Amino acid sequence: MVGEAARLIRATLFVAASLSAAGIAGAPATWIVDGNCRDGRPQGPYQLRSGDGQLRIAGAFNEGKRTGSFIFWTAEGVRAAHVPYDDDLRNGTVAIWYAAPPGRGPPRRFESVWHHGKRDGATRAWYEDGRRRSETDYAGGSIAGTIGWTKTGEPVTDGIAREMAEHDAGVADAIYANLDALIRDHLPHCE
């Protein structure tokens, strides 16, 4: 038998929230946190549901750190974001979608390769109508090269493409920060 400190504890917590994270439209007044704890830290599967029981976030923790894929849905049940983690850092292909009505696949907004918490590889952005906006290569978190297009599909200059890439990275980072805060503010109650 494992000692008391290592025992898995099932924790369900109802919490009030006012945060409306980007991509998670219509944040409810009540959240239901479902997760496990070990040694006072989140451990294993994690779910965050709206007060009516609808799944809004699914992921997992290992020794209190996010690990594997965290998937986010809107209040309408439409996928909003996919963020993979390794040791609590973004690691893998991160994707964010525009809002879409239920039953319709949402259009892509951003897709970016991350390695140990930094953009490292291809990053793509799209306009809401599905046309490509920019394609940027990152190396260790810095732009190595980029190309961009207008809403009508015309190529833009290198300078404008770089400005677009920097703007898109800032927008995406703000969305990631909101998603991270939503998780951080609604962890299982581990005592």
Order of alpha helices (4+ residues) and beta strands (2+ residues): beta-beta-beta-beta-beta-beta-beta-beta-beta-beta-beta-beta-beta-alpha
